[in-house]
Amino acid sequence: MRNRIPTQNANSLPVGILNTEFTTSISNHLVSETATKLPEILFITTFPPRECGIATYSKDLIESLNNKFKNSFKIKICALESDAERHQYNEPIKYILNTDQPNDLYHLSKKINANNSIQMVLLQHEFGLFKKNEANLIQFFYKINKPIIIVFHTVLPNPDNSFKVNVQVIGQLAHSIIVMTQSAARILKNDYEIDPEKITVIAHGTHLVPHSDKELLKEEYNLAGKKVLSTFGLLSSGKSIETTLDAMPSIIKENKDVLFLIIGKTHPSVVKEEGEKYRTMLEAKIQTLQLQNHVLFVNAFLPLTQLLDFLQLTDIYLFTSKDPNQAVSGTFSYAISCGCPIISTPIPHANEVLSKGAGIIIDFENSNQLAKEVNHLLLDNLLRKNISANGLHKIAPTAWENSAIAHALLFKKTGSKNFNLEYKIPEINLDHIKKLTTDFGMIQFSIVNQPDLESGYTIDDNARAMVAMCEHFELHKDKTDLNYIQIYLNFIASCLQDDGSFLNYVDEDGDFTDQNNETNLEDSNGRAIWALGYLISLGAILPLDLVEKAKLTLQLAIVNVTKIHSTRAMAFVIKGLYYANSKEKSKQNTTIIKKLADRMIQMYKHESSPNWNWYESYLTYGNSILPEAMLCAYLSTGDKDYKKVAKNTFDFLLGKIFKENSIKVISNKGWMLKKDSDDKQVIGGEQPIDVAYTILALSKFSIAFKDQEYSRKLKIGFSWFLGNNHLHQIVYNPCTGGCYDGLEDTYINLNQGAESTVSYLMARLTIEKMSRRHLKLHTSSQVNKEVFLKLSRPKIGA
């Protein structure tokens, strides 16, 4: 075991801000000037360096809220202490509340009421924190004249009358109540008769992790060759670690290389009451059972990054709490998010999350059952993978980013009418783009965030990737981008056939597949021409050899493009030749643009009607590229008929996919037919590529028509990736830099393939281009502060 266990508290994984490279003091000045106007939310909670689950939970929640909504509100902290628990804090603390001093609650209520900036109060409630003065806490609630949100970390069933009345009073005084499981919500409703309208279920947050290679992590921690079982958390007798120790001899009989990691120091409250009595008992049992070579204590409060490493290298996570009323466990949640197959005792949280093949439930304190299930799992690699995958899909909605969205929506509902939510835009992360790219090209699919080489390559993905990396180089001048542009260009050129057409599908060995004979490849050919034209348009900043190769490939590819009849393929060709013409006007390119645009005009005239301004009798995928191509045709030729049709059709499409402050692109579950144009859309089946194409088109239309409504919709569209969608969940993963493959009716497809990941990057780069363009327009004179700030932060709807 390498010796790198620091003693400081955990830090959450980074989620970036808008990577604008605006090296000017204007941005900082504007943010600081508006910061004082933001409403405050006071969190009353334990907080690090105090070592307890609620303190860690609150720190993670606050960091996630700041990472998602820093410019929407300010979170202030009132730290809970006691006579025996005093701390020096590393972060700003607004108030200190000593729960052993009754008058402290009274004085705090006066401070809160007198502070007009505080718009609401959120209390992280655990009965043990207020066991000496629950009556004073209730009086505190009576005195507060601001909305109060109570988070119940424990909800006990079958209360006696006195306990029930206390909770009922708290429930009546609270504006809203948050619990972390559906079972806790049912207990509040049934056992305490709390108004269900007040109750919101927001699951315990979990960290996004990169899902690193398990065997490499084991080598890094000197655990190579071991089958690792683990459990973690502040140690106390309630965790029933002895259940696992008693099972170990039976496990070792079948798995000689097994190692059980017990991660975490003893709970500070336990140490104060009984010292290390429980740990000493466990150590004695290890000696008695001769488990010294199979059990390892990691006796520390680990920093988050190392804790997540340990969980990712774990083969099976064991949760053996013997408290049937333990409503929720953060340790349990973190383990599932790291892909650990879980064996757990039946606490309510486990019963909810581990259903339908997401884990295994055993009886309380049943070592024989535990040994049997561990041995079964250790000997079945496929079963472990399936349980891990099922668990990841069940736990994905609980990512801290999604928890932040759920809390922020509740804050908006609770706050005043001027309480606005604005997403903070993540910084650009190319990790997954680079992970998907081999020396040959970009791999098509991923299993979660692990590239699936067996899925092979497509010209579709490599064309989009080349456009995106060209855009990135244009904005950031990162010379490493050129290597990737070269790879994607080489791939495109290698797919060109003697007749000027492109094949699309290539297997992992670099051979064309039979799928090229079974699929219409016109759209793929159009995408290749779009990518080549875009590269040529940046000829002034790209190496000459790249530009010349793109020009040569394009010349060979446009020989037969007028024979193309797929609407989207024609649109892609128009876009590509428009970009190529922007560098060096070509009569041949212009002629092709006009011929294809005229063909699209004829399609529009044939299909359009007063209620259907479109080129086809249906709306399917990639719809926005059609009006965008018409606009490109106008910009390239000056033909105003193209401009008129471009605007009519784009506005028609926007009317179908935008509702107030959200976007819902056409579902791939049946599409939208002309005869069904009553706007009744299927829920789910939304793909990132459609949102991205819409954002690209909105950018071009906002510039061409100087219409702020297009800019507003562009920001709304981008917020779809960040959680402004019908599930209120992130589609972009800031940890990996990947984008999830689809937004379905009740879940997100967690695979992060090339299409979705590159689509997000194109959308993100478009946001940056728009921000830079806006700043450039205003820095020559006095900056329009309010508009600039709003441009950098897309709003979300209620």
C-alpha positions in Angstrom: 0.0 0.0 0.0 1.6 3.3 -1.0 1.8 5.9 1.7 -0.1 8.9 0.4 -3.1 9.2 2.8 -3.4 12.9 3.7 -5.5 13.9 6.7 -7.5 16.8 5.1 -11.1 16.5 4.1 -12.4 15.4 0.7 -12.5 17.7 -2.2 -15.1 17.1 -4.9 -14.2 16.4 -8.5 -13.9 19.6 -10.5 -16.6 20.9 -12.7 -15.3 23.9 -14.7 -16.6 27.3 -15.6 -17.0 29.0 -19.0 -13.6 28.7 -20.7 -13.6 32.0 -22.5 -10.0 33.1 -22.3 -11.2 36.6 -22.0 -8.0 37.9 -20.5 -9.6 41.1 -19.4 -10.8 42.5 -16.1 -14.2 43.3 -17.5 -15.6 39.8 -16.7 -14.3 39.8 -13.2 -15.6 43.3 -12.6 -19.1 42.5 -13.9 -19.3 39.3 -11.8 -18.2 41.0 -8.6 -20.6 43.9 -9.2 -23.6 41.7 -9.5 -22.6 39.2 -6.8 -23.9 41.4 -4.0 -27.4 41.4 -5.6 -27.8 37.7 -5.5 -30.2 36.2 -3.0 -28.7 34.2 -0.1 -29.6 30.8 1.1 -28.5 29.9 4.6 -27.4 26.3 5.2 -27.6 25.3 8.9 -25.5 22.2 9.0 -22.4 20.5 10.4 -19.4 21.3 8.2 -15.8 20.1 7.7 -13.4 19.9 9.4 -16.1 18.2 11.6 -16.0 14.5 10.6 -19.5 13.3 10.2 -21.6 12.2 7.3 -23.8 15.3 7.2 -20.8 17.6 7.2 -19.4 15.7 4.1 -22.8 15.6 2.5 -23.3 19.4 2.9 -19.8 20.2 1.6 -20.4 18.1 -1.5 -23.9 19.6 -2.0 -22.8 23.2 -1.6 -19.9 22.6 -4.0 -22.2 21.1 -6.6 -24.7 24.0 -6.3 -21.9 26.5 -6.8 -20.5 24.6 -9.7 -23.9 24.5 -11.4 -25.5 27.8 -10.3 -22.9 30.1 -8.8 -24.4 33.2 -10.5 -27.9 32.4 -9.4 -27.7 32.7 -5.6 -25.1 32.7 -2.8 -25.0 29.9 -0.2 -24.0 31.0 3.3 -23.1 28.5 6.0 -24.2 28.4 9.7 -22.0 25.7 11.2 -23.4 23.5 13.9 -21.1 23.0 16.9 -21.5 21.9 20.5 -19.6 22.4 23.7 -17.5 19.4 22.8 -17.2 20.1 19.1 -15.4 23.3 18.2 -13.6 23.8 14.9 -11.4 26.1 12.8 -12.9 26.4 9.3 -11.1 26.6 6.0 -14.1 28.2 4.3 -16.1 31.3 5.1 -18.7 30.7 7.8 -21.4 33.3 8.3 -22.7 32.1 11.7 -21.9 29.5 14.3 -24.7 27.8 16.2 -23.8 25.9 19.4 -26.5 23.3 19.8 -25.7 23.0 23.5 -26.6 26.6 24.2 -30.4 27.3 24.0 -29.9 31.1 23.6 -27.9 30.6 20.5 -31.0 29.5 18.5 -32.8 32.7 19.7 -29.9 35.0 18.7 -29.6 33.2 15.3 -33.2 33.8 14.6 -32.9 37.5 15.2 -29.8 37.7 12.9 -31.6 35.8 10.1 -34.8 37.9 10.3 -32.7 41.1 10.3 -30.7 40.1 7.2 -32.7 41.1 4.1 -30.3 39.2 1.8 -31.2 35.8 3.2 -34.2 34.6 1.2 -34.6 31.1 2.7 -33.1 28.8 5.3 -32.2 25.1 4.8 -31.5 23.0 7.8 -29.7 19.6 7.6 -31.6 17.8 10.4 -30.5 14.8 12.4 -32.2 14.1 15.7 -28.9 13.5 17.5 -27.7 17.0 16.6 -30.5 18.6 18.6 -31.2 15.9 21.2 -30.6 18.4 24.1 -32.8 21.2 22.8 -35.4 20.0 20.3 -37.9 22.3 22.0 -35.7 25.3 21.4 -35.3 24.3 17.8 -39.1 24.3 17.3 -39.2 27.8 18.9 -36.5 28.8 16.4 -38.7 27.7 13.6 -41.6 29.7 15.0 -39.5 32.9 15.1 -38.0 32.7 11.6 -39.9 34.8 9.1 -38.2 33.3 6.0 -39.2 30.1 4.2 -37.5 27.0 5.9 -36.5 23.9 4.1 -35.9 20.9 6.3 -33.7 17.9 5.2 -34.5 14.9 7.3 -31.5 12.6 7.2 -33.3 10.1 9.5 -37.0 9.2 9.4 -38.0 6.7 12.1 -41.1 4.5 11.6 -43.7 3.8 14.2 -43.0 6.8 16.5 -44.4 7.2 20.0 -46.8 10.0 20.4 -44.3 12.6 21.8 -41.8 12.0 19.0 -44.6 12.1 16.4 -45.9 15.4 17.6 -42.4 16.9 17.5 -41.9 15.9 13.9 -45.4 17.0 12.9 -44.8 20.5 14.3 -41.5 20.7 12.4 -43.4 19.6 9.3 -46.1 22.2 9.8 -43.5 25.0 10.2 -41.4 24.0 7.3 -42.1 25.4 3.9 -40.7 22.2 2.3 -39.2 18.9 3.5 -36.5 17.0 1.7 -35.9 13.2 2.2 -33.6 10.9 0.3 -35.7 7.8 -0.3 -39.3 7.1 -1.3 -39.7 4.9 1.8 -38.8 7.9 4.0 -41.4 9.9 2.2 -44.0 7.2 2.8 -43.2 7.1 6.5 -43.6 10.9 6.8 -46.9 10.7 5.0 -48.3 7.6 6.7 -46.8 7.5 10.2 -46.5 11.3 10.8 -49.4 12.5 8.6 -47.2 15.1 6.9 -48.7 16.9 3.9 -47.3 15.0 0.9 -47.3 18.3 -1.1 -44.5 19.5 1.2 -42.3 16.5 0.6 -39.6 16.3 -2.1 -37.4 13.2 -2.6 -33.9 14.1 -3.6 -31.6 11.1 -3.4 -28.2 11.3 -1.6 -25.7 12.7 -4.1 -22.9 10.7 -5.7 -19.7 11.7 -7.5 -19.1 11.3 -11.2 -16.0 9.2 -11.6 -13.9 8.3 -14.7 -14.2 4.6 -14.1 -10.5 4.0 -14.3 -9.0 0.6 -15.2 -9.5 -1.6 -12.1 -6.3 -3.7 -12.5 -4.1 -0.6 -13.1 -5.5 0.9 -9.9 -4.8 -2.3 -8.0 -1.2 -2.1 -9.2 -0.9 1.5 -8.2 -2.0 0.6 -4.6 0.1 -2.5 -4.4 -3.0 -4.7 -4.6 -2.2 -6.5 -7.9 -3.5 -10.0 -8.1 -6.0 -9.5 -5.2 -9.7 -9.9 -5.3 -10.7 -6.9 -3.3 -13.7 -6.7 -1.0 -14.2 -3.3 0.8 -16.4 -1.3 3.0 -15.9 2.3 4.1 -17.3 5.0 6.5 -16.7 6.2 10.0 -16.4 3.1 12.1 -19.0 2.2 14.7 -20.6 -1.0 16.0 -23.7 -0.3 13.9 -21.7 -1.2 10.7 -21.4 -4.8 11.9 -18.0 -5.3 10.3 -17.8 -8.6 12.2 -20.5 -10.0 9.9 -17.9 -10.0 7.1 -15.1 -11.1 9.3 -17.0 -14.2 10.3 -17.7 -14.9 6.7 -14.1 -14.6 5.6 -12.9 -18.1 6.4 -15.5 -19.6 4.0 -14.7 -17.0 1.4 -10.9 -17.7 1.6 -11.5 -21.4 1.1 -12.7 -20.7 -2.4 -10.7 -17.5 -3.1 -7.2 -17.7 -1.7 -6.2 -14.2 -3.0 -9.1 -12.3 -1.4 -8.5 -9.1 0.6 -11.0 -7.2 2.7 -10.4 -3.5 3.0 -12.0 -1.7 6.0 -11.7 2.0 5.1 -12.3 4.8 7.5 -11.4 6.0 11.0 -13.6 5.5 14.0 -16.4 7.9 14.3 -15.3 10.8 16.6 -18.4 10.5 18.8 -17.7 6.9 19.3 -14.1 7.6 20.2 -15.2 10.1 22.8 -17.7 7.7 24.4 -15.8 4.4 24.3 -12.4 5.0 22.6 -11.3 2.4 20.1 -13.2 -0.5 21.8 -14.9 -1.6 18.6 -11.9 -1.5 16.4 -9.9 -3.4 19.1 -12.6 -6.1 19.1 -12.4 -6.4 15.3 -8.6 -6.7 15.5 -8.9 -9.4 18.1 -11.4 -11.3 15.9 -9.0 -11.0 12.9 -6.3 -12.7 15.1 -8.6 -15.4 16.3 -9.8 -16.3 12.8 -6.2 -16.0 11.4 -7.2 -13.4 8.8 -4.1 -11.2 9.1 -3.2 -11.7 5.5 -6.7 -11.1 4.2 -7.9 -8.0 6.1 -6.4 -4.5 5.9 -7.5 -1.4 7.9 -7.2 1.9 6.2 -7.6 3.9 9.4 -8.0 7.4 8.0 -10.6 9.9 6.8 -9.5 9.7 3.2 -9.5 12.6 0.7 -12.2 12.1 -1.9 -9.9 11.3 -4.9 -8.2 8.5 -3.0 -11.5 7.1 -1.6 -12.9 7.0 -5.2 -9.7 5.1 -6.3 -10.3 2.5 -3.6 -13.9 2.0 -4.6 -13.1 1.8 -8.3 -10.5 -1.0 -7.6 -13.0 -2.9 -5.4 -14.4 -6.1 -6.9 -17.3 -6.3 -4.4 -18.5 -3.7 -1.9 -20.1 -5.0 1.3 -22.6 -3.0 3.3 -23.5 -4.8 6.5 -25.3 -2.2 8.7 -27.5 -3.9 11.3 -29.9 -0.9 11.7 -33.1 -1.7 9.9 -34.2 2.0 10.2 -31.1 3.5 8.5 -32.9 5.5 5.9 -29.9 6.2 3.6 -26.2 5.7 3.4 -23.8 8.0 1.5 -21.1 5.3 1.6 -23.4 2.9 -0.1 -24.3 5.5 -2.8 -20.6 6.3 -3.5 -19.8 2.7 -4.0 -22.5 2.1 -6.6 -21.4 5.2 -8.5 -17.9 3.8 -8.7 -19.3 0.7 -10.4 -19.0 -1.7 -7.4 -21.3 -4.7 -7.3 -23.0 -4.4 -3.9 -24.0 -7.0 -1.4 -26.1 -5.3 1.3 -28.3 -5.8 4.3 -31.9 -4.7 3.7 -32.0 -1.0 4.8 -34.7 0.9 3.0 -32.1 2.7 0.7 -30.7 -0.7 -0.4 -34.1 -2.2 -1.0 -35.0 0.7 -3.4 -31.7 1.0 -5.3 -30.6 -2.7 -5.6 -33.8 -4.0 -7.1 -34.0 -5.5 -10.6 -30.5 -6.9 -10.7 -28.6 -3.8 -9.4 -27.3 -5.7 -6.3 -27.8 -8.5 -3.8 -29.6 -8.3 -0.5 -28.8 -10.5 2.5 -30.3 -10.8 5.9 -29.0 -8.7 8.8 -25.9 -10.2 10.5 -26.0 -13.4 8.4 -22.4 -14.3 7.7 -23.3 -17.6 6.0 -25.4 -15.8 3.4 -22.7 -13.2 2.9 -20.0 -15.8 2.3 -22.2 -17.7 -0.2 -23.0 -14.5 -2.2 -19.4 -13.3 -2.2 -18.1 -16.6 -3.5 -20.8 -16.7 -6.1 -19.9 -13.2 -7.4 -16.2 -13.6 -7.3 -16.4 -16.7 -9.5 -18.7 -15.1 -12.0 -17.1 -12.1 -13.9 -20.1 -11.6 -16.2 -22.6 -11.4 -13.3 -20.4 -8.8 -11.6 -20.3 -6.7 -14.7 -24.0 -6.9 -15.2 -24.7 -6.0 -11.6 -22.3 -3.1 -11.9 -23.9 -1.8 -15.1 -27.4 -2.1 -13.6 -26.3 -0.3 -10.5 -24.7 2.5 -12.5 -27.9 3.1 -14.4 -29.9 3.1 -11.2 -27.6 5.5 -9.4 -26.9 7.9 -12.4 -29.7 10.3 -11.6 -28.2 10.9 -8.1 -25.0 12.5 -9.4 -24.2 15.6 -7.4 -24.8 17.7 -10.5 -28.4 16.3 -10.7 -28.9 16.8 -6.9 -27.9 20.4 -7.4 -30.5 20.8 -10.1 -33.2 19.3 -7.9 -32.3 21.5 -5.0 -32.1 24.6 -7.2 -35.5 23.9 -8.7 -36.9 23.6 -5.2 -35.2 26.9 -4.2 -36.8 28.6 -7.2 -40.2 27.3 -6.2 -39.6 28.5 -2.7 -38.0 31.8 -3.4 -39.4 35.1 -4.7 -40.6 35.8 -8.2 -37.2 37.3 -9.1 -35.3 34.2 -8.1 -33.7 33.2 -11.4 -31.6 30.1 -12.2 -28.7 30.3 -14.6 -26.4 27.4 -15.4 -22.7 27.8 -15.1 -21.1 26.6 -18.3 -18.5 23.8 -17.9 -15.0 24.3 -19.1 -14.0 22.4 -22.2 -12.7 18.9 -21.5 -11.3 16.9 -24.4 -10.4 13.8 -22.4 -13.1 11.6 -23.9 -12.6 12.9 -27.4 -8.9 11.9 -27.2 -9.8 8.6 -25.5 -12.0 7.7 -28.4 -9.3 8.5 -30.9 -6.7 5.9 -32.1 -4.0 6.6 -34.6 -6.5 5.4 -37.3 -9.5 7.5 -36.4 -12.4 8.0 -33.9 -14.0 4.9 -32.5 -17.8 4.8 -33.0 -19.2 3.7 -29.7 -18.4 3.4 -25.9 -19.7 1.2 -23.2 -20.3 3.9 -20.6 -17.1 5.8 -21.0 -14.9 2.9 -22.2 -14.3 3.0 -26.0 -15.7 -0.1 -27.8 -13.0 -0.8 -30.4 -15.1 -3.7 -31.8 -17.7 -1.1 -32.9 -15.2 0.1 -35.5 -15.2 3.5 -37.1 -17.4 5.7 -39.4 -16.7 8.6 -41.7 -19.8 10.2 -40.0 -18.0 10.4 -36.6 -14.6 11.3 -38.0 -16.1 14.1 -40.2 -17.9 15.7 -37.2 -14.8 15.2 -35.1 -12.7 17.1 -37.7 -15.1 20.0 -37.7 -15.0 20.1 -33.9 -11.3 20.0 -33.6 -10.9 22.6 -36.3 -13.2 24.8 -34.3 -11.2 24.2 -31.1 -8.0 25.0 -32.8 -9.5 28.2 -34.3 -10.5 29.3 -30.8 -7.6 28.1 -28.7 -4.6 27.6 -31.1 -3.7 24.4 -29.3 -1.1 22.8 -31.5 -1.9 19.3 -30.2 -5.3 19.7 -32.0 -3.4 19.4 -35.3 -2.5 15.8 -34.6 -6.2 14.9 -34.2 -7.2 16.9 -37.3 -4.6 15.0 -39.3 -5.9 11.7 -38.0 -9.5 12.5 -38.9 -8.5 14.0 -42.3 -6.5 10.9 -43.1 -9.5 8.7 -42.2 -11.8 10.7 -44.5 -9.4 10.5 -47.4 -8.9 6.7 -46.9 -12.7 6.3 -47.3 -12.8 8.0 -50.7 -13.5 5.6 -53.6 -12.4 5.9 -57.3 -15.9 7.2 -58.3 -15.7 10.1 -55.9 -18.0 8.6 -53.2 -17.1 7.7 -49.7 -17.7 4.5 -47.8 -18.8 5.0 -44.2 -18.2 1.8 -42.1 -14.8 0.5 -41.2 -14.1 -2.3 -38.8 -11.4 -2.4 -36.0 -8.9 -3.8 -38.4 -9.3 -1.0 -40.9 -11.4 -2.9 -43.4 -14.6 -1.7 -45.0 -17.6 -3.7 -43.7 -20.7 -5.2 -45.5 -22.8 -2.5 -43.9 -21.6 -0.2 -46.6 -23.6 -2.3 -49.1 -26.7 -2.3 -46.9 -27.1 1.3 -46.0 -27.7 4.5 -48.0 -24.4 6.4 -47.7 -25.5 9.8 -49.2 -25.7 11.5 -45.8 -22.3 10.2 -44.9 -20.9 11.6 -48.1 -22.5 15.0 -47.4 -20.9 15.0 -43.9 -17.5 14.3 -45.3 -17.9 17.3 -47.7 -19.0 19.5 -44.9 -15.9 18.6 -42.9 -13.6 19.1 -45.8 -15.1 22.5 -46.6 -14.8 23.6 -43.0 -11.2 22.7 -42.8 -10.5 24.6 -46.0 -12.2 27.7 -44.6 -9.5 27.8 -41.9 -6.7 27.7 -44.4 -5.1 30.9 -43.1 -4.3 29.3 -39.7 -3.9 25.6 -40.5 -0.8 24.0 -41.9 -0.6 24.1 -45.7 -0.3 20.3 -46.1 -3.6 19.7 -44.3 -5.4 22.4 -46.4 -4.0 21.1 -49.7 -5.0 17.5 -48.8 -8.5 18.6 -47.9 -8.8 20.6 -51.2 -7.7 17.7 -53.3 -10.1 15.3 -51.5 -12.9 17.7 -51.9 -12.3 18.2 -55.6 -12.4 14.4 -56.1 -15.6 14.1 -54.0 -17.8 16.7 -55.7 -17.7 15.1 -59.1 -21.0 13.4 -58.7 -22.6 15.3 -55.8 -25.4 16.7 -57.9 -26.7 13.1 -58.2 -27.5 13.1 -54.5 -31.2 13.4 -53.6 -31.2 12.9 -49.8 -32.4 16.1 -48.3 -29.8 16.1 -45.5 -27.0 15.0 -47.7 -27.7 18.0 -50.0 -27.8 20.3 -47.0 -24.4 19.0 -45.8 -22.9 19.5 -49.2 -24.2 23.1 -49.4 -22.7 23.8 -46.0 -19.3 22.3 -47.0 -19.1 24.2 -50.2 -20.3 27.4 -48.5 -17.3 27.1 -46.1 -14.9 26.3 -48.9 -16.1 29.3 -50.8 -15.6 31.6 -47.8 -11.8 31.0 -48.2 -11.6 31.0 -52.0 -14.6 31.6 -54.2 -15.2 28.9 -56.7 -17.6 29.1 -59.6 -18.0 25.3 -59.6 -18.9 25.3 -55.9 -21.4 28.1 -56.4 -23.0 26.3 -59.2 -23.4 23.1 -57.1 -24.8 25.2 -54.2 -27.4 26.8 -56.5 -28.4 23.5 -58.0 -28.9 21.7 -54.7 -30.6 24.7 -53.1 -33.0 25.0 -56.0 -33.9 21.3 -55.5 -34.6 21.9 -51.8 -36.8 24.9 -52.8 -38.8 22.7 -55.1 -39.2 20.2 -52.3 -40.4 23.0 -50.0 -43.0 24.2 -52.5 -44.3 20.7 -53.0 -44.6 19.8 -49.3 -45.4 23.1 -47.6 -48.9 24.3 -46.6 -50.2 27.0 -44.2 -49.6 24.7 -41.2 -46.5 22.9 -42.5 -43.6 25.0 -43.6 -41.1 22.3 -44.3 -39.2 20.5 -47.1 -40.6 17.0 -46.3 -43.8 15.5 -45.0 -42.0 14.6 -41.8 -39.6 15.9 -39.2 -36.9 13.3 -38.4 -33.3 13.8 -37.3 -30.9 16.6 -37.9 -33.7 18.9 -39.0 -31.9 22.2 -38.3 -29.3 21.5 -41.0 -31.9 22.0 -43.7 -32.8 25.7 -43.0 -29.2 26.3 -42.0 -28.1 25.1 -45.5 -30.6 27.3 -47.1 -29.2 30.3 -45.2 -25.7 29.2 -46.3 -26.9 29.1 -49.9 -28.2 32.7 -49.5 -25.0 33.9 -47.9 -23.0 32.3 -50.7 -25.2 33.5 -53.7 -27.2 36.4 -52.4 -30.5 34.8 -53.6 -33.2 36.2 -51.4 -35.6 33.4 -52.1 -33.1 31.1 -50.2 -33.1 33.6 -47.3 -36.9 33.7 -47.1 -37.4 30.0 -47.2 -34.5 29.5 -44.7 -36.2 31.8 -42.2 -39.7 30.4 -42.7 -38.7 26.8 -42.3 -36.4 27.5 -39.3 -39.0 29.5 -37.5 -41.5 26.7 -38.2 -39.1 24.1 -36.7 -38.3 26.2 -33.7 -42.0 26.5 -33.0 -42.2 22.7 -32.9 -39.2 22.1 -30.5 -39.1 25.1 -28.2 -41.6 25.6 -25.4 -41.1 28.7 -23.3 -37.7 28.1 -21.6 -36.8 24.6 -22.8 -36.1 22.6 -25.9 -37.4 19.2 -26.8 -36.1 18.0 -30.2 -38.0 15.6 -32.3 -38.1 12.1 -30.8 -36.5 9.2 -32.8 -39.4 7.1 -31.6 -41.6 7.5 -34.7 -40.5 11.1 -35.6 -43.2 13.6 -36.5 -45.3 13.2 -39.6 -47.2 15.9 -41.3 -50.5 14.2 -40.7 -49.7 14.1 -37.0 -48.6 17.7 -36.8 -50.7 18.5 -33.7 -47.5 18.8 -31.7 -48.2 15.6 -29.7 -44.7 14.3 -29.3 -43.4 11.1 -27.8 -41.4 11.5 -24.5 -37.8 10.4 -24.8 -35.8 9.5 -27.8 -34.0 12.9 -27.8 -30.4 12.8 -29.2 -27.6 15.2 -28.5 -26.8 15.5 -32.2 -30.2 17.2 -32.8 -29.7 19.7 -30.0 -26.2 20.5 -31.3 -27.3 21.0 -34.9 -30.0 23.3 -33.7 -27.5 25.3 -31.7 -25.2 25.6 -34.7 -28.1 26.8 -36.9 -29.3 29.3 -34.2 -25.8 30.8 -34.1 -25.8 31.4 -37.9 -29.3 32.8 -37.9 -28.7 35.1 -35.0 -25.7 36.6 -36.8 -27.4 36.8 -40.2 -30.7 38.3 -38.9 -29.3 40.1 -35.9 -32.3 38.7 -33.9 -31.8 38.4 -30.1 -34.5 35.7 -30.0 -32.2 33.3 -31.8 -29.5 34.0 -29.3 -31.9 33.5 -26.4 -33.0 30.1 -27.8 -29.3 29.2 -28.4 -28.6 29.5 -24.7 -31.8 27.6 -23.8 -30.8 24.9 -26.2 -27.4 24.5 -24.7 -28.8 24.3 -21.2 -30.5 21.0 -22.4 -27.1 19.3 -22.0 -26.7 20.8 -18.5 -30.0 19.6 -17.1 -32.7 21.8 -18.6 -34.7 18.8 -20.0 -37.7 16.8 -19.0 -35.7 14.6 -16.6 -33.8 17.6 -15.1 -30.6 15.6 -15.4 -27.2 16.3 -17.0 -26.6 14.9 -20.4 -23.0 16.1 -20.5 -20.6 14.4 -18.1 -18.0 17.1 -17.0 -15.9 14.4 -15.3 -15.1 12.4 -18.4 -15.7 15.1 -21.0 -18.2 12.6 -22.7 -21.8 13.2 -23.5 -24.5 10.6 -22.9 -26.0 9.0 -25.9 -29.6 9.9 -25.4 -32.4 11.3 -23.2 -35.1 8.7 -22.9 -38.5 8.8 -21.2 -37.4 7.9 -17.7 -33.6 7.5 -18.0 -30.4 8.7 -19.7 -28.4 6.3 -21.9 -25.1 6.4 -20.1 -23.0 5.3 -23.0 -20.7 8.1 -24.2 -20.2 7.5 -27.9 -18.5 9.5 -30.6 -21.7 11.1 -32.1 -23.0 12.5 -28.8 -19.6 13.5 -27.4 -18.6 15.4 -30.6 -22.0 16.9 -30.8 -21.7 18.4 -27.3 -18.3 19.8 -28.1 -19.5 21.5 -31.3 -22.4 23.1 -29.2 -20.0 24.1 -26.5 -17.6 25.7 -28.9 -20.5 27.6 -30.6 -21.4 29.0 -27.2 -17.8 30.2 -26.8 -17.7 31.7 -30.3 -20.9 33.7 -29.6 -19.6 34.9 -26.3 -16.3 36.1 -27.8 -18.1 37.7 -30.7 -20.4 39.6 -28.4 -17.5 40.8 -26.3 -15.6 41.9 -29.4 -18.6 43.9 -30.5 -18.7 45.8 -27.2 -15.1 46.3 -26.1 -14.6 49.0 -28.6 -17.0 51.1 -26.6 -18.5 50.7 -23.1 -19.5 47.1 -22.5 -23.2 46.3 -22.1 -22.8 44.6 -18.8 -26.2 43.1 -18.3 -26.4 41.5 -21.8 -22.8 40.2 -21.5 -23.5 38.5 -18.3 -26.7 36.9 -19.5 -25.0 35.7 -22.7 -22.6 33.6 -20.6 -25.3 32.0 -18.5 -28.2 30.1 -20.1 -31.4 30.3 -18.0 -33.5 27.3 -17.2 -37.2 27.0 -16.9 -39.1 26.1 -13.8 
